[in-house]
Amino acid sequence: MNGEVIDLKKTGAQIVAECLLEQGVDTAFGYPGGNVINLYDALFEYSDRIKHILTAHEQGAAHAADGYARTTGKTGVVFATSGPGATNLVTGLANAFMDSIPVVAITGNVTSSQLGRDTFQEIDIFGVTMPVTKHNFIVKNVKDLAKVLRKAFYIAASGRPGPVLVDILKDVFIATTDFETEKPKTIEPYTEKVREEDIDECVSMIEMSKRPMIMAGGGIILSNASKELYEFVKKVDSPVTQTIMGLGSFPADDPYYTGLTGMHGSKASALAVNNCDLLIAIGARFSDRVISSAAHFAKRAKIVHIDVDAAEINKNIKTHHSIVGDAKYVLEKLNSKLSPRKHTEWVNEVLEWKKQYPHIEGAENVVSPQYVIETVHDLVGDDAIIATDVGQHQIWTAQCYPFKKPRTFVTSGGLGTMGFGLGAAIGSQIGNPDKRVVLFTGDGSFHMNLNELVTANMNGLPIVIIVMNNHVLGMVRQWQKLFFDKRFSQTTLDRKTDYVKLSEAFGGVGYVIDKKEDVKPVLKKALECKVPVVIDCRIDRDVNVLPMVPSGRPIDEQVTSLD
């Protein structure tokens, strides 16, 4: 080396950047502050290799990292400073935790000498986030930093994915230590609890079944198992339904697909689940919105549960057989051992239910949500990424949009976070610059996150935002209508927001859809824009999400009209 001395020492802030590069991270979302100022100074040095997206609010950054992760299959990264910066991440971390999304959040904290003294902008974010993260760390010594960051990325993406928080003291960012690059540990599918006898038992149960039914959840998408699921469905010769997190794992236009399952699922799915003799749930956790009444769920069936997380087995539904392991791996094993089955009579019965109970269409000659959603699909095709906030518009999208590919639907399933949508759409567009991103939101949800229009416009993101504007909190109002004698307490909004002017004020474009004839021409104009577009899509406040199952009732006892 001609006597040259190589200095391997780096500051903690530089080590964070180097570890991100090790992990293949090229994009991070966040907001600077006093206790991460050294980190942001290092990011300036690495700006040619790590793109930083400055959001309007840390919650928006957390949702953007989440949307980025869902649609790319990579781990999302978000930065925040201490105190309020860190606590602003909590909802986003909880959202990712509930939906098993890999995110690494890196926060700053006060110096070690100030820790625990109620110092300005000090908060115990380690303690605060413990219930809503897969794991979390606090780093007090720069020598531990690289090891902790590498472990955080591994934990976030391995097994059942989830968010991990790394809280770093300010003096750790400043301190120096030796650093050597390491190749990331390979993340292998979780298979250690998959036993051949369990696979064989499942095959035997399938072979004995006359009326099998498959329920696909978000675990199919997280394990990239859509191809294996398709083969499995055809081999078993079984109808298939999907949870809201599983949408896109199986093509919606396939005749074997019965529609969404659960509280707002299709009648065909409900009847098939409650009349099958074998229910095979893959990568789904039997949430209350799926099963409604546990005592009446799939009461004629033996239940097989395949999930990567052993804690989910027998948690909400008692199963007859289970396999704990990666969905892709388990399906590959099952497919290799299964001979093709034939259940013609059962499949035809289910197909007849599909014809008899099609999904409820919107009214003619008005701006119906269903027509808008279906028109969007006609215009953008199957590769577009569709994001939603939470509420009626979310369920209409899940019911009506024919998702055919995984990682094309971005929604808050477990936590039900109003305000999730715009941040998630931004992360989706940043991660997929060549894909069209459309956000369906409601006027209630949109007012919770519209500040992120500044982020979309700063970055020139051509996201089309369709505000289903009914001037009410529609889903809560619907429950008030059905169960509370139409006492519409605090669900009538009637806000004066001019969405066109609002979008223009942020640097985008705005349009109005006021009648059915507006829908297609306005959407076409919006899709031609190279900047964010907000569409004020005016719908009737009394349009309901149907069918619905009242809480605690069997899933086939559906309400189909509120009149």
C-alpha positions as CSV (number, residue, x, y, z in Angstrom):
1,M,0.0,0.0,0.0
2,N,3.1,2.3,-0.3
3,G,3.1,3.1,3.3
4,E,-0.4,4.7,3.1
5,V,-2.4,4.6,6.3
6,I,-6.1,3.7,5.8
7,D,-8.4,5.2,8.5
8,L,-11.2,2.8,9.1
9,K,-12.7,5.0,11.8
10,K,-16.1,6.5,11.1
11,T,-18.6,8.5,13.2
12,G,-21.8,6.9,14.3
13,A,-23.7,9.0,11.8
14,Q,-21.5,7.7,9.0
15,I,-21.9,4.2,10.3
16,V,-25.7,4.5,9.9
17,A,-25.3,5.5,6.3
18,E,-22.8,2.8,5.6
19,C,-25.0,0.1,7.1
20,L,-27.9,1.4,5.0
21,L,-25.8,0.9,1.9
22,E,-24.8,-2.5,3.1
23,Q,-28.5,-3.4,3.2
24,G,-29.1,-2.1,-0.3
25,V,-31.1,0.9,0.9
26,D,-31.2,3.7,-1.6
27,T,-34.2,5.6,-0.3
28,A,-35.2,6.8,3.2
29,F,-38.1,9.0,4.4
30,G,-37.9,11.4,7.3
31,Y,-37.7,14.8,9.0
32,P,-34.6,16.3,10.6
33,G,-34.2,17.8,14.1
34,G,-31.7,18.7,16.7
35,N,-30.8,15.2,18.0
36,V,-30.4,13.8,14.5
37,I,-28.5,16.8,13.0
38,N,-25.3,14.8,12.9
39,L,-27.1,12.0,11.0
40,Y,-28.5,14.5,8.5
41,D,-25.0,16.0,8.1
42,A,-23.7,12.6,7.2
43,L,-26.6,12.0,4.8
44,F,-25.4,15.2,2.9
45,E,-22.1,13.3,2.3
46,Y,-24.0,10.2,1.1
47,S,-26.7,12.1,-0.9
48,D,-25.4,10.6,-4.2
49,R,-26.2,7.1,-2.9
50,I,-29.1,7.5,-0.5
51,K,-32.1,9.5,-1.6
52,H,-33.9,11.2,1.3
53,I,-37.5,12.2,0.9
54,L,-38.4,15.1,3.2
55,T,-42.1,14.8,4.3
56,A,-44.4,17.4,5.9
57,H,-44.8,15.3,9.1
58,E,-43.1,12.3,10.6
59,Q,-46.3,10.2,10.5
60,G,-46.4,10.8,6.7
61,A,-42.8,9.6,6.5
62,A,-43.6,6.4,8.4
63,H,-46.6,5.7,6.1
64,A,-44.4,6.4,3.1
65,A,-41.8,3.9,4.3
66,D,-44.6,1.4,4.8
67,G,-46.1,2.0,1.3
68,Y,-42.6,1.7,-0.2
69,A,-42.0,-1.6,1.6
70,R,-45.4,-3.1,0.6
71,T,-45.0,-2.4,-3.1
72,T,-41.3,-3.1,-3.6
73,G,-40.8,-6.0,-1.2
74,K,-37.8,-4.2,0.4
75,T,-37.5,-2.9,3.9
76,G,-38.7,0.7,4.3
77,V,-36.6,3.2,6.2
78,V,-37.7,6.2,8.2
79,F,-35.8,8.8,10.3
80,A,-37.0,11.1,13.0
81,T,-35.6,13.2,15.8
82,S,-36.2,12.7,19.5
83,G,-39.3,13.7,21.5
84,P,-42.3,14.7,19.3
85,G,-40.5,13.6,16.1
86,A,-40.2,10.1,17.5
87,T,-43.7,10.0,18.9
88,N,-45.1,11.1,15.6
89,L,-43.9,7.8,14.1
90,V,-45.9,5.7,16.6
91,T,-49.1,5.4,14.5
92,G,-47.1,4.5,11.4
93,L,-45.1,1.9,13.3
94,A,-48.3,0.4,14.8
95,N,-49.8,0.3,11.3
96,A,-46.8,-1.6,9.9
97,F,-46.8,-3.9,13.0
98,M,-50.5,-4.9,12.5
99,D,-50.0,-5.6,8.8
100,S,-46.5,-7.3,9.2
101,I,-44.6,-4.8,7.0
102,P,-40.8,-4.6,7.3
103,V,-39.8,-1.0,8.3
104,V,-36.7,0.1,10.2
105,A,-37.2,3.4,12.1
106,I,-34.1,5.2,13.2
107,T,-34.6,7.9,15.8
108,G,-32.2,10.2,17.7
109,N,-32.3,10.9,21.4
110,V,-30.5,13.1,23.9
111,T,-26.9,12.5,24.9
112,S,-26.1,9.9,27.5
113,S,-25.4,12.5,30.2
114,Q,-28.9,14.0,29.7
115,L,-30.8,10.7,29.4
116,G,-33.5,10.3,32.0
117,R,-33.5,13.9,33.1
118,D,-36.6,15.1,31.2
119,T,-34.3,17.0,28.9
120,F,-35.7,19.1,26.1
121,Q,-37.4,16.9,23.5
122,E,-36.5,13.7,25.5
123,I,-38.9,10.8,25.4
124,D,-38.5,7.1,26.2
125,I,-39.3,6.1,22.6
126,F,-37.9,2.6,23.4
127,G,-40.6,2.1,26.0
128,V,-43.3,3.9,24.0
129,T,-42.9,1.7,20.9
130,M,-42.3,-1.7,22.6
131,P,-45.9,-2.8,22.1
132,V,-46.1,-1.7,18.4
133,T,-42.8,-3.0,17.0
134,K,-41.5,-6.4,16.3
135,H,-38.3,-5.4,18.2
136,N,-36.6,-2.3,19.3
137,F,-33.2,-1.1,20.5
138,I,-31.5,1.8,22.2
139,V,-27.9,2.3,21.3
140,K,-25.7,3.9,23.9
141,N,-22.2,3.0,22.6
142,V,-21.0,3.6,19.1
143,K,-19.2,0.2,19.1
144,D,-22.6,-1.5,19.2
145,L,-24.1,0.6,16.5
146,A,-23.3,-1.4,13.3
147,K,-24.2,-4.7,15.0
148,V,-27.5,-3.4,16.1
149,L,-28.4,-1.9,12.7
150,R,-27.6,-5.1,10.9
151,K,-29.7,-7.1,13.4
152,A,-32.6,-4.6,13.0
153,F,-32.8,-5.1,9.3
154,Y,-32.6,-8.9,9.7
155,I,-35.4,-9.0,12.3
156,A,-37.6,-6.6,10.2
157,A,-37.5,-8.8,7.1
158,S,-37.2,-12.3,8.5
159,G,-40.0,-14.7,9.5
160,R,-43.1,-12.7,10.0
161,P,-41.9,-9.2,9.0
162,G,-42.5,-6.1,11.0
163,P,-41.2,-2.7,12.1
164,V,-38.0,-2.4,14.2
165,L,-37.0,0.8,15.9
166,V,-33.4,1.8,16.6
167,D,-33.0,4.7,19.0
168,I,-29.6,6.3,19.0
169,L,-28.2,8.7,21.5
170,K,-26.8,11.9,20.1
171,D,-23.3,11.4,21.3
172,V,-23.3,8.0,19.6
173,F,-23.8,9.8,16.2
174,I,-20.8,12.0,17.1
175,A,-18.4,9.4,18.5
176,T,-16.0,7.4,16.2
177,T,-15.0,3.8,16.0
178,D,-13.5,1.3,13.6
179,F,-15.9,0.2,10.9
180,E,-15.6,-2.6,8.3
181,T,-18.3,-3.4,5.8
182,E,-20.1,-6.7,6.1
183,K,-22.2,-8.6,3.7
184,P,-25.8,-8.8,5.0
185,K,-26.9,-12.0,6.5
186,T,-29.0,-14.0,4.0
187,I,-32.7,-14.1,5.0
188,E,-33.9,-17.7,4.5
189,P,-37.6,-18.7,4.6
190,Y,-38.7,-19.9,8.0
191,T,-39.0,-23.7,7.7
192,E,-37.5,-25.2,10.8
193,K,-40.9,-26.1,12.3
194,V,-42.3,-27.6,9.0
195,R,-42.4,-31.4,9.5
196,E,-43.0,-33.9,6.7
197,E,-45.6,-35.6,8.8
198,D,-47.5,-32.3,9.0
199,I,-47.4,-31.9,5.3
200,D,-48.6,-35.5,4.8
201,E,-51.4,-35.0,7.3
202,C,-52.6,-31.9,5.3
203,V,-52.4,-33.8,2.0
204,S,-54.4,-36.6,3.6
205,M,-57.1,-34.1,4.8
206,I,-57.3,-32.6,1.3
207,E,-57.7,-36.0,-0.3
208,M,-60.5,-36.8,2.0
209,S,-62.3,-33.5,1.5
210,K,-65.4,-33.3,-0.8
211,R,-66.0,-29.5,-0.3
212,P,-62.6,-27.7,0.2
213,M,-62.3,-24.0,0.5
214,I,-59.1,-21.9,0.5
215,M,-58.7,-18.6,2.3
216,A,-55.6,-16.5,1.2
217,G,-54.2,-13.8,3.5
218,G,-51.4,-11.2,3.3
219,G,-48.8,-13.8,4.2
220,I,-49.1,-15.1,0.6
221,I,-47.9,-11.7,-0.7
222,L,-45.2,-11.2,2.0
223,S,-43.7,-14.6,1.1
224,N,-44.0,-14.0,-2.7
225,A,-46.2,-17.2,-2.9
226,S,-48.8,-16.1,-5.5
227,K,-47.5,-18.5,-8.1
228,E,-47.6,-21.4,-5.6
229,L,-51.0,-20.5,-4.4
230,Y,-52.4,-20.5,-8.0
231,E,-51.0,-24.0,-8.5
232,F,-52.4,-25.2,-5.2
233,V,-55.9,-23.9,-6.0
234,K,-55.9,-25.7,-9.3
235,K,-54.5,-28.9,-7.8
236,V,-57.0,-29.0,-5.0
237,D,-59.8,-27.9,-7.4
238,S,-61.1,-25.5,-4.7
239,P,-62.8,-22.1,-4.6
240,V,-60.7,-19.4,-3.1
241,T,-61.4,-16.3,-1.1
242,Q,-59.1,-13.5,0.1
243,T,-58.8,-11.3,3.2
244,I,-58.4,-7.6,2.5
245,M,-54.6,-8.0,3.1
246,G,-54.5,-10.9,0.7
247,L,-56.0,-9.0,-2.3
248,G,-53.9,-9.5,-5.4
249,S,-52.5,-12.8,-4.2
250,F,-54.9,-14.6,-6.5
251,P,-56.3,-13.1,-9.7
252,A,-59.8,-11.6,-9.2
253,D,-60.9,-12.6,-12.7
254,D,-60.3,-16.3,-12.2
255,P,-63.6,-18.2,-12.0
256,Y,-62.5,-20.0,-8.8
257,Y,-62.3,-16.7,-6.9
258,T,-65.4,-16.0,-4.8
259,G,-64.5,-12.4,-3.7
260,L,-63.6,-10.7,-0.5
261,T,-64.3,-12.5,2.8
262,G,-65.5,-11.2,6.1
263,M,-67.7,-8.4,7.4
264,H,-68.0,-6.8,4.0
265,G,-67.3,-9.9,1.9
266,S,-69.3,-11.4,-0.8
267,K,-72.3,-13.7,-0.1
268,A,-70.6,-16.4,-2.2
269,S,-67.5,-16.3,0.0
270,A,-69.6,-16.4,3.2
271,L,-71.7,-19.4,2.0
272,A,-68.6,-21.3,0.8
273,V,-66.8,-20.8,4.1
274,N,-69.8,-21.9,6.1
275,N,-70.6,-24.9,3.9
276,C,-67.2,-26.3,3.1
277,D,-65.9,-29.4,4.8
278,L,-62.3,-28.3,4.8
279,L,-61.1,-24.7,5.2
280,I,-57.4,-24.1,4.4
281,A,-56.3,-20.7,5.6
282,I,-52.8,-19.6,4.4
283,G,-51.1,-16.5,5.8
284,A,-54.2,-15.2,7.4
285,R,-54.8,-14.5,11.1
286,F,-58.5,-15.0,11.5
287,S,-59.1,-11.4,12.6
288,D,-62.5,-10.4,13.9
289,R,-63.3,-8.6,10.6
290,V,-62.9,-11.9,8.8
291,I,-64.6,-14.4,11.2
292,S,-67.1,-12.1,13.0
293,S,-68.6,-14.8,15.3
294,A,-66.0,-17.4,16.1
295,A,-68.7,-19.8,17.4
296,H,-70.4,-19.8,14.0
297,F,-67.4,-19.5,11.7
298,A,-66.9,-22.5,9.2
299,K,-68.8,-24.6,11.6
300,R,-69.2,-27.5,9.2
301,A,-65.4,-27.6,8.3
302,K,-62.2,-29.0,9.6
303,I,-59.8,-26.0,9.6
304,V,-56.1,-26.1,8.5
305,H,-54.1,-23.1,9.4
306,I,-50.8,-22.4,7.6
307,D,-48.9,-19.4,9.1
308,V,-45.3,-18.4,9.7
309,D,-46.1,-17.2,13.2
310,A,-46.9,-19.9,15.7
311,A,-48.5,-17.4,18.0
312,E,-51.4,-17.1,15.5
313,I,-52.3,-20.7,15.6
314,N,-55.4,-21.3,17.7
315,K,-55.4,-17.7,18.8
316,N,-58.8,-16.6,17.3
317,I,-60.0,-19.9,15.8
318,K,-59.5,-23.4,17.0
319,T,-57.9,-25.4,14.2
320,H,-57.8,-29.2,13.5
321,H,-54.4,-29.1,11.9
322,S,-51.6,-26.5,11.5
323,I,-48.3,-26.0,9.8
324,V,-46.0,-23.3,11.0
325,G,-43.7,-22.0,8.3
326,D,-43.1,-19.8,5.3
327,A,-46.2,-19.9,3.0
328,K,-44.2,-20.3,-0.2
329,Y,-42.2,-23.1,1.2
330,V,-45.2,-24.9,2.6
331,L,-47.2,-24.6,-0.6
332,E,-44.2,-25.9,-2.6
333,K,-44.1,-29.0,-0.4
334,L,-47.9,-29.5,-0.6
335,N,-47.9,-29.0,-4.4
336,S,-45.1,-31.6,-4.8
337,K,-47.1,-34.2,-2.9
338,L,-50.6,-33.5,-4.1
339,S,-52.2,-35.3,-7.0
340,P,-54.8,-33.2,-8.9
341,R,-58.2,-33.5,-7.3
342,K,-61.7,-32.9,-8.8
343,H,-64.6,-31.4,-6.9
344,T,-66.9,-30.5,-9.9
345,E,-70.2,-30.6,-8.0
346,W,-68.9,-28.4,-5.2
347,V,-67.2,-25.9,-7.5
348,N,-70.3,-25.6,-9.6
349,E,-72.4,-25.0,-6.5
350,V,-70.1,-22.1,-5.4
351,L,-70.0,-20.7,-9.0
352,E,-73.8,-20.7,-8.9
353,W,-73.7,-18.6,-5.7
354,K,-71.4,-16.2,-7.4
355,K,-74.0,-15.7,-10.2
356,Q,-76.9,-15.6,-7.7
357,Y,-75.2,-13.0,-5.4
358,P,-73.1,-10.6,-7.5
359,H,-71.5,-7.7,-5.7
360,I,-73.8,-4.8,-5.2
361,E,-73.7,-2.2,-7.9
362,G,-74.1,1.5,-7.5
363,A,-77.2,3.3,-8.6
364,E,-77.6,4.2,-12.2
365,N,-77.3,7.8,-13.5
366,V,-75.4,9.1,-10.5
367,V,-71.7,9.2,-9.5
368,S,-71.6,5.8,-7.8
369,P,-68.3,4.8,-6.1
370,Q,-68.4,1.4,-7.8
371,Y,-68.6,3.0,-11.2
372,V,-65.7,5.3,-10.5
373,I,-63.5,2.5,-9.1
374,E,-64.3,0.2,-12.1
375,T,-63.6,3.0,-14.5
376,V,-60.2,3.7,-12.9
377,H,-59.3,0.0,-13.5
378,D,-60.4,0.2,-17.1
379,L,-58.1,3.2,-17.7
380,V,-55.0,2.1,-15.7
381,G,-54.9,-1.7,-16.1
382,D,-53.6,-4.4,-13.9
383,D,-50.1,-3.1,-13.1
384,A,-51.2,0.1,-11.4
385,I,-50.8,0.5,-7.7
386,I,-54.0,1.3,-5.8
387,A,-53.8,2.8,-2.4
388,T,-56.6,3.7,0.0
389,D,-57.2,5.4,3.3
390,V,-59.7,3.8,5.7
391,G,-63.5,3.9,5.5
392,Q,-66.2,3.3,3.0
393,H,-64.0,4.0,0.0
394,Q,-61.5,1.4,1.2
395,I,-64.2,-1.3,1.3
396,W,-65.7,-0.3,-2.0
397,T,-62.2,-0.6,-3.5
398,A,-61.6,-4.0,-1.9
399,Q,-65.0,-5.2,-3.2
400,C,-65.0,-3.8,-6.7
401,Y,-61.4,-3.4,-7.9
402,P,-60.3,-6.6,-9.7
403,F,-56.8,-7.0,-8.3
404,K,-54.8,-9.6,-10.3
405,K,-51.3,-9.1,-9.1
406,P,-49.6,-9.0,-5.7
407,R,-48.2,-5.7,-4.3
408,T,-50.7,-3.6,-6.2
409,F,-53.0,-2.9,-3.3
410,V,-51.9,-0.7,-0.4
411,T,-54.3,-0.3,2.5
412,S,-54.3,-0.2,6.3
413,G,-55.9,-3.6,7.2
414,G,-55.2,-4.3,10.9
415,L,-55.0,-0.9,12.5
416,G,-57.5,0.9,10.1
417,T,-55.5,4.1,10.0
418,M,-57.3,7.1,8.6
419,G,-54.6,9.4,7.2
420,F,-52.5,6.4,6.0
421,G,-53.3,6.8,2.3
422,L,-51.4,9.8,0.9
423,G,-48.1,9.0,2.7
424,A,-48.4,5.4,1.6
425,A,-49.2,6.5,-2.0
426,I,-46.1,8.7,-2.0
427,G,-43.9,5.8,-0.8
428,S,-45.4,3.5,-3.4
429,Q,-44.7,6.0,-6.2
430,I,-41.1,6.7,-5.0
431,G,-40.5,3.0,-4.9
432,N,-42.2,2.3,-8.3
433,P,-41.5,5.4,-10.5
434,D,-42.6,3.7,-13.7
435,K,-46.0,2.6,-12.3
436,R,-49.2,4.5,-12.1
437,V,-50.3,5.2,-8.5
438,V,-53.9,6.0,-7.7
439,L,-55.2,6.9,-4.2
440,F,-58.8,6.4,-3.2
441,T,-59.7,8.4,-0.1
442,G,-62.6,9.9,1.7
443,D,-63.1,13.5,2.7
444,G,-62.7,12.5,6.4
445,S,-59.4,10.6,5.8
446,F,-58.0,13.1,3.4
447,H,-58.3,15.9,5.9
448,M,-56.0,13.9,8.2
449,N,-53.1,13.8,5.8
450,L,-53.5,16.4,3.1
451,N,-50.4,18.2,4.3
452,E,-48.4,15.5,2.4
453,L,-49.6,17.1,-0.8
454,V,-46.5,19.3,-0.3
455,T,-44.3,16.2,-0.4
456,A,-46.0,14.8,-3.6
457,N,-45.6,18.1,-5.3
458,M,-42.0,18.8,-4.2
459,N,-41.0,15.4,-5.7
460,G,-43.2,15.8,-8.9
461,L,-45.2,12.6,-8.2
462,P,-48.1,12.1,-10.7
463,I,-50.4,10.5,-8.1
464,V,-54.1,10.7,-8.8
465,I,-56.0,11.3,-5.6
466,I,-59.7,10.6,-5.8
467,V,-61.6,12.0,-2.8
468,M,-64.9,10.2,-2.4
469,N,-66.6,13.4,-1.0
470,N,-69.9,12.7,0.7
471,H,-69.4,15.4,3.5
472,V,-69.8,12.8,6.2
473,L,-67.7,10.2,8.1
474,G,-69.5,7.5,6.0
475,M,-68.6,4.3,7.8
476,V,-69.4,5.5,11.3
477,R,-72.6,7.2,9.9
478,Q,-73.6,3.9,8.4
479,W,-73.4,2.2,11.8
480,Q,-75.3,5.1,13.4
481,K,-78.0,4.6,10.8
482,L,-78.2,0.9,11.5
483,F,-77.7,0.6,15.2
484,F,-78.2,4.1,16.7
485,D,-81.5,5.2,15.4
486,K,-80.0,7.7,12.9
487,R,-78.4,9.8,15.6
488,F,-75.7,11.2,13.5
489,S,-73.4,12.5,16.3
490,Q,-70.4,14.3,14.9
491,T,-70.3,12.4,11.6
492,T,-71.7,15.2,9.4
493,L,-68.7,17.1,8.2
494,D,-70.0,19.6,5.5
495,R,-66.5,21.2,5.4
496,K,-66.0,24.1,3.0
497,T,-62.8,22.8,1.5
498,D,-62.3,23.7,-2.2
499,Y,-60.3,20.7,-3.3
500,V,-59.4,22.2,-6.7
501,K,-58.0,25.4,-5.1
502,L,-56.3,23.3,-2.4
503,S,-54.4,21.2,-4.9
504,E,-53.5,24.2,-6.9
505,A,-52.2,25.9,-3.8
506,F,-49.8,23.1,-3.2
507,G,-48.6,23.1,-6.9
508,G,-50.9,20.4,-8.3
509,V,-54.0,20.2,-10.4
510,G,-57.6,19.8,-9.3
511,Y,-60.8,18.6,-10.9
512,V,-64.4,18.0,-9.9
513,I,-66.6,15.0,-10.7
514,D,-70.2,16.0,-10.1
515,K,-72.2,13.8,-12.4
516,K,-71.7,10.4,-14.0
517,E,-70.8,11.8,-17.4
518,D,-67.8,13.5,-15.8
519,V,-66.2,10.4,-14.6
520,K,-64.3,9.1,-17.6
521,P,-63.2,12.4,-19.2
522,V,-62.0,13.8,-15.8
523,L,-60.1,10.6,-15.0
524,K,-58.5,10.6,-18.5
525,K,-57.4,14.2,-18.0
526,A,-56.0,13.5,-14.6
527,L,-54.0,10.5,-15.8
528,E,-52.4,12.7,-18.4
529,C,-51.0,15.1,-15.8
530,K,-47.4,14.9,-14.7
531,V,-48.1,16.4,-11.3
532,P,-50.3,15.4,-8.3
533,V,-54.0,15.6,-9.1
534,V,-56.8,15.9,-6.5
535,I,-60.3,15.0,-7.8
536,D,-63.3,16.1,-5.8
537,C,-65.6,13.2,-6.5
538,R,-69.0,14.1,-5.2
539,I,-71.1,11.2,-4.0
540,D,-74.3,10.9,-2.1
541,R,-73.9,10.8,1.7
542,D,-76.4,7.9,2.0
543,V,-74.5,5.5,-0.2
544,N,-73.6,2.5,2.0
545,V,-71.0,-0.2,2.0
546,L,-73.0,-3.4,1.5
547,P,-73.2,-6.2,2.2
548,M,-72.2,-6.0,5.8
549,V,-72.3,-8.3,8.8
550,P,-73.4,-6.8,12.1
551,S,-70.7,-7.3,14.7
552,G,-70.7,-10.7,16.3
553,R,-73.1,-12.3,13.8
554,P,-72.3,-15.2,11.5
555,I,-70.7,-14.1,8.3
556,D,-73.5,-15.5,6.1
557,E,-76.1,-13.3,8.0
558,Q,-75.5,-10.3,5.8
559,V,-77.4,-7.0,5.7
560,T,-77.9,-6.1,2.1
561,S,-80.1,-2.9,2.6
562,L,-80.3,-0.2,5.2
563,D,-83.6,1.1,4.0
